[in-house]
Amino acid sequence: MTIAPTRDTATALFTALTGAEPAGVWSAPGRVNLIGEHTDYNDGFVLPFAIPHRTVAAVGTRDDARIRVTSTFADEPVEVSLDELGELFPTPSGATPAVPEWAAYPLGVAWALLEAGASGSGLDIALASDVPVGAGLSSSAAIEGATASALNDLWNAGLDRTALARIGRRAENEAVGAPTGIMDQMASMLGEPDAAIFLDCRSLEAQLVPVGIAEAGLAILVMDTRVMHAHSTGGYGERRAACERGASIMGVPSLRDVSVDDLVRAEELMDDVTFRRVRHVVTENQRVLDTVAILREKGARAIGDLLVASHASMRDDFEISVPELDTAVETALASGALGARMTGGGFGGAAIALIEQAAVQQVSDAVTAAFADAGFAAPVIFTVTPAAGAHRDA
């Protein structure tokens, strides 16, 4: 995987839009979440890593106070004045953004930076990406990270990576209207090669945890089901509301404050659906802590059972899997994977499998055949390695 074709595409798109070369090129990666799903907005723990797939932003300044964005996602650019951003955002709860959703991400970042006290001239932004959209690999956070990094430099905002992650989350929550946590943005900003990011989503304390996948002779296979999902609508918001309801019943600020031992009392107090949502988050938090400990003590070969348990919890308690994801996970395990689970917010997207390097083709072929037998669209399957976070490329 190389960034050059995507960078060249973004630069060519910028030149076609403006007739000039960009002032610079910035990029940010998508992410795979090794474990820790729907724990981030519950102030819990997550363990994602950045992947080689990236969104690239070619950006240049303008002499006026207008901002124009174009991308490979759409045929036409979107242009507004900087003053208009305050009228466009925040997007009312449950409403569709006043601009096309793809444009709400970069424009939302600009709005959030201005709200945070940044200032600067107008901008032209051209975006290109090889992060699969709708696959649960944080294509949105990659857009936010690349845009925020560019604007932070060009507007001399002086914000650190954690602050830029907060900017990205605000853009996603308030400009796009997607009620996500901060995991995706932190992973995109803080990623490092051969390391996962152990993130406390309450304090935002982050520790790099070496994963040693290649060293152990293993590979991480991404199985993109091509079932599209959208965090700004539907079940994601309902799951978040159930978590907030559960925390209220337990009398705590968030489910982070509920332990596995507390689940006996929780079951007595809650209806079945709310309890199962709570049980997923509480046990998933513990699985993240256990995974970090095992990675440090025994290495990647020992975490497979935790990945399997995570998927079962998301399938049965949080109910965010779909038949395609279950097929990918079950087939990978039957073909020798050490562990497998869906990754991302659910309702579609991708699953991951921890497999022997020598078994990549075997497992890929088995999953592809299983999808064909079930009448599903063919999956897109590829390997990933932990990669670097957001940075300036040129």
C-alpha positions in Angstrom: 0.0 0.0 0.0 1.4 3.4 -1.0 0.0 6.8 -0.5 1.5 8.1 -3.8 -1.5 7.4 -6.1 -4.0 9.0 -3.6 -1.7 12.0 -3.1 -1.4 12.4 -6.9 -5.2 12.2 -7.3 -5.8 14.8 -4.6 -3.2 17.1 -6.1 -4.6 16.8 -9.6 -8.1 17.4 -8.3 -6.9 20.6 -6.5 -5.2 21.8 -9.7 -8.3 21.1 -11.8 -10.3 23.1 -9.3 -8.0 26.1 -8.9 -5.5 26.1 -11.8 -2.7 26.2 -9.2 -0.6 23.9 -7.0 -1.7 23.3 -3.4 0.2 25.0 -0.5 0.6 21.5 0.9 -0.7 17.9 1.2 -1.8 16.3 4.4 -3.1 12.8 5.1 -4.7 10.8 7.8 -5.5 7.0 8.0 -8.5 4.9 8.6 -8.4 2.5 11.5 -9.2 -1.0 12.5 -10.4 -1.5 16.0 -8.7 -4.6 17.4 -11.2 -4.8 20.3 -13.4 -2.4 22.2 -16.6 -1.7 20.3 -19.2 0.9 21.5 -17.2 1.5 24.6 -15.8 4.9 23.6 -18.9 7.0 24.0 -19.4 5.2 27.3 -16.1 6.7 28.6 -14.5 3.2 28.4 -11.5 1.6 26.8 -10.6 0.8 23.2 -7.6 -0.7 21.3 -7.6 0.5 17.7 -4.7 0.9 15.3 -4.2 3.1 12.2 -4.1 1.3 8.9 -2.2 2.1 5.7 -5.3 3.2 3.8 -5.5 7.0 4.0 -7.4 10.1 3.0 -5.3 12.9 1.4 -6.1 16.6 1.5 -4.5 18.9 -0.9 -5.1 22.4 0.4 -4.3 26.0 -0.6 -5.2 29.4 0.8 -7.5 32.0 -0.9 -7.5 35.8 -0.8 -11.1 35.9 0.3 -13.1 34.4 3.2 -14.6 31.5 1.3 -14.0 27.8 1.7 -14.4 25.4 -1.2 -14.2 21.6 -1.0 -14.1 19.0 -3.8 -13.5 15.3 -3.6 -13.5 12.0 -5.4 -16.7 11.3 -3.5 -18.8 13.7 -5.6 -18.9 15.4 -9.0 -19.4 19.0 -7.9 -17.5 21.1 -5.4 -19.3 22.8 -2.5 -18.5 26.4 -1.6 -19.6 28.6 1.3 -18.2 31.6 3.1 -16.5 31.2 6.4 -19.2 33.3 8.0 -21.9 30.9 6.7 -20.4 28.0 8.6 -21.9 29.2 11.8 -25.3 29.2 10.1 -24.9 25.7 8.7 -23.7 24.1 11.9 -24.4 22.6 14.3 -26.9 20.3 12.5 -30.0 19.9 14.6 -30.5 16.4 16.2 -32.0 14.0 13.7 -31.7 16.5 10.8 -29.8 16.1 7.5 -26.7 18.4 7.2 -27.4 21.5 5.1 -24.6 20.5 2.7 -23.9 17.1 1.2 -22.8 14.7 3.9 -19.3 14.2 2.4 -18.8 17.9 2.5 -20.1 18.3 6.1 -17.0 16.5 7.3 -14.3 18.9 6.1 -16.6 22.0 6.4 -17.5 20.8 9.9 -13.8 20.6 10.8 -13.3 24.2 9.6 -16.4 25.3 11.7 -15.2 23.5 14.8 -11.7 25.0 14.5 -13.2 28.5 14.1 -15.4 27.8 17.2 -12.3 26.8 19.1 -10.7 30.2 18.3 -8.8 29.6 15.1 -8.8 32.2 12.4 -7.5 32.5 8.9 -8.2 33.1 5.2 -10.4 31.2 2.9 -9.3 27.8 1.6 -9.6 25.4 -1.3 -9.6 21.7 -0.2 -9.4 18.7 -2.5 -9.9 15.2 -1.0 -9.0 11.8 -2.3 -9.1 8.6 -0.3 -8.5 4.8 -0.5 -10.2 4.1 2.8 -13.3 2.0 2.0 -16.4 4.0 2.7 -19.1 2.4 4.9 -16.8 -0.5 5.9 -16.4 0.4 9.5 -12.8 1.5 8.9 -13.3 5.2 9.9 -13.3 6.8 6.5 -14.9 9.8 8.1 -12.2 10.2 10.8 -9.6 10.0 8.0 -11.3 13.0 6.3 -11.5 14.9 9.5 -7.9 14.1 10.5 -6.4 15.1 7.1 -8.5 18.3 7.0 -7.8 19.2 10.7 -4.1 18.7 10.2 -4.0 20.9 7.1 -6.1 23.7 8.7 -4.1 23.6 11.9 -1.0 24.3 9.9 -2.4 26.8 7.5 -4.3 28.8 10.1 -1.5 28.5 12.6 -3.9 27.2 15.2 -1.1 25.4 17.2 -3.3 22.5 18.4 -1.8 19.2 19.4 -3.0 15.8 18.1 -5.5 15.2 20.9 -7.0 18.6 20.5 -7.4 18.0 16.7 -9.1 14.6 17.5 -11.6 16.6 19.6 -12.1 18.9 16.7 -12.8 15.9 14.4 -15.2 14.4 16.9 -17.1 17.7 17.3 -17.4 17.9 13.5 -18.8 14.4 13.3 -21.2 14.8 16.2 -22.5 18.3 15.6 -21.9 19.1 11.9 -22.7 15.6 10.5 -25.0 14.6 13.3 -23.4 11.2 13.9 -23.3 10.4 17.7 -19.9 8.7 17.7 -17.2 8.7 20.4 -13.6 9.8 20.0 -11.9 6.5 19.3 -11.8 6.9 15.5 -10.3 10.4 15.6 -7.7 9.5 18.2 -6.6 6.4 16.3 -6.3 8.4 13.1 -4.3 11.1 14.8 -2.0 9.0 17.1 -1.3 5.9 15.1 2.2 4.4 15.0 3.7 1.5 13.0 3.4 -1.9 14.7 1.4 -0.5 17.6 -2.2 -0.4 18.8 -3.4 2.6 20.8 -4.8 1.7 24.3 -7.1 4.7 24.9 -8.9 5.6 28.0 -11.9 7.5 26.5 -12.6 9.3 29.7 -9.2 10.9 30.4 -8.0 10.5 26.7 -4.8 9.1 28.1 -3.2 7.0 25.3 -0.6 4.3 25.5 1.1 2.6 22.5 1.0 -1.2 22.8 3.3 -3.1 20.5 1.3 -5.8 18.7 4.1 -7.8 17.0 1.7 -9.2 14.4 4.3 -9.8 11.7 7.0 -10.8 14.1 4.7 -13.6 15.4 4.1 -14.8 11.8 0.6 -13.6 11.8 -1.6 -11.3 9.6 -4.7 -9.3 10.2 -7.3 -9.9 7.5 -10.0 -7.4 6.8 -13.1 -8.8 5.3 -15.3 -5.9 4.0 -18.8 -7.3 3.6 -19.7 -4.3 1.4 -22.9 -4.0 3.4 -23.0 -0.2 3.8 -23.8 1.4 7.2 -24.3 5.0 8.3 -23.6 6.1 11.9 -25.8 9.2 11.6 -29.0 7.2 11.3 -30.8 4.3 12.8 -29.5 1.7 15.2 -26.3 3.4 16.3 -28.2 6.2 18.0 -30.6 3.8 19.6 -27.7 1.8 21.1 -26.2 4.9 22.5 -29.5 5.9 24.0 -29.8 2.5 25.6 -26.4 2.8 27.2 -27.3 6.2 28.6 -30.5 4.8 30.0 -28.6 1.9 31.6 -26.1 4.3 33.2 -29.0 6.4 34.6 -30.6 3.3 36.1 -27.4 2.4 37.7 -26.9 5.9 39.0 -23.5 6.4 37.4 -22.2 9.0 34.9 -21.4 6.4 32.3 -21.2 2.6 31.9 -17.4 3.0 32.5 -18.4 3.1 36.2 -20.2 -0.3 36.0 -18.1 -3.4 36.7 -18.6 -7.0 35.7 -19.6 -7.7 39.3 -22.3 -5.1 39.1 -24.1 -6.9 36.3 -26.1 -9.1 38.7 -27.7 -6.0 40.2 -28.1 -4.4 36.7 -30.1 -7.4 35.5 -32.6 -7.0 38.4 -33.1 -3.3 37.6 -33.4 -3.3 33.8 -35.6 -4.6 31.0 -33.9 -7.4 29.0 -32.9 -5.2 26.0 -31.3 -2.5 28.1 -29.5 -5.0 30.3 -28.0 -6.8 27.3 -26.8 -3.5 25.8 -25.2 -2.7 29.2 -23.7 -6.2 29.5 -22.0 -5.8 26.2 -20.3 -2.6 27.1 -19.3 -3.7 30.6 -17.8 -7.0 29.4 -16.2 -5.4 26.3 -14.4 -2.9 28.6 -13.0 -5.9 30.5 -12.0 -7.6 27.3 -10.0 -4.6 26.2 -8.1 -4.6 29.5 -7.5 -8.3 29.2 -6.3 -8.0 25.6 -3.7 -5.3 26.5 -2.4 -7.4 29.4 -2.1 -10.5 27.2 -0.4 -8.7 24.4 2.2 -7.4 26.8 2.7 -10.7 28.6 2.1 -13.4 25.9 1.8 -11.7 22.5 -0.7 -11.6 19.7 -1.1 -15.4 19.4 -2.9 -15.5 22.8 -5.7 -13.0 22.1 -7.9 -15.0 19.7 -10.5 -16.1 22.3 -11.1 -12.5 23.3 -11.8 -11.5 19.7 -14.3 -14.4 19.4 -16.0 -13.4 22.7 -16.2 -9.8 21.5 -18.0 -10.8 18.3 -20.5 -13.0 20.2 -21.3 -10.1 22.5 -21.9 -7.7 19.7 -24.0 -10.3 17.8 -26.1 -11.4 20.8 -26.2 -8.6 23.4 -25.7 -5.4 21.3 -27.3 -6.9 18.2 -25.3 -4.9 15.7 -24.0 -7.8 13.5 -25.5 -8.8 10.2 -25.5 -12.2 8.4 -22.6 -11.3 6.2 -20.5 -10.3 9.2 -21.4 -13.6 11.0 -20.5 -15.6 7.9 -17.1 -13.9 7.5 -16.3 -14.5 11.2 -17.5 -18.1 11.3 -15.8 -19.0 8.0 -12.5 -17.5 9.0 -12.6 -19.4 12.3 -13.5 -22.7 10.6 -10.6 -22.1 8.2 -8.1 -21.8 11.0 -8.2 -18.2 12.2 -6.9 -17.7 15.8 -9.7 -15.2 16.4 -12.2 -13.1 14.4 -14.8 -10.4 15.1 -16.7 -7.6 13.4 -15.0 -4.3 13.7 -16.6 -0.8 13.7 -20.0 0.4 14.6 -21.9 -2.5 13.1 -25.0 -2.9 10.9 -22.6 -3.8 8.1 -19.0 -2.9 7.4 -16.1 -5.2 8.0 -14.9 -8.1 10.1 -11.2 -8.9 11.0 -9.5 -12.2 11.5 -6.2 -12.9 13.1 -4.6 -15.6 11.0 -1.3 -17.3 10.1 0.6 -15.3 7.4 0.7 -18.5 5.3 -3.1 -18.9 5.5 -4.1 -15.5 3.9 -5.1 -16.9 0.6 -6.7 -20.0 2.1 -8.9 -18.0 4.4 -9.7 -15.4 1.8 -10.8 -18.0 -0.7 -13.0 -19.7 2.0 -14.7 -16.5 2.9 -15.3 -15.6 -0.7 -16.8 -19.0 -1.4 -19.0 -18.9 1.7 -20.4 -15.5 0.5 -21.1 -16.9 -2.9 -22.8 -20.0 -1.4 -25.0 -17.7 0.7 -25.9 -15.5 -2.2 -24.1 -12.4 -0.8 -22.2 -9.9 -2.8 -18.5 -10.8 -3.0 -16.5 -9.4 -0.1 -13.4 -7.2 -0.5 -10.6 -8.9 1.4 -7.2 -7.5 2.2 -4.5 -7.5 5.0 -3.6 -4.5 7.1 -0.7 -3.6 9.4 -0.6 -0.9 12.1 0.5 2.4 10.4 1.4 6.0 11.1 -1.2 8.6 12.0 -2.0 12.0 10.5 0.8 14.1 9.1 1.9 16.4 6.4 3.1 14.6 3.3 4.3 17.5 1.1 
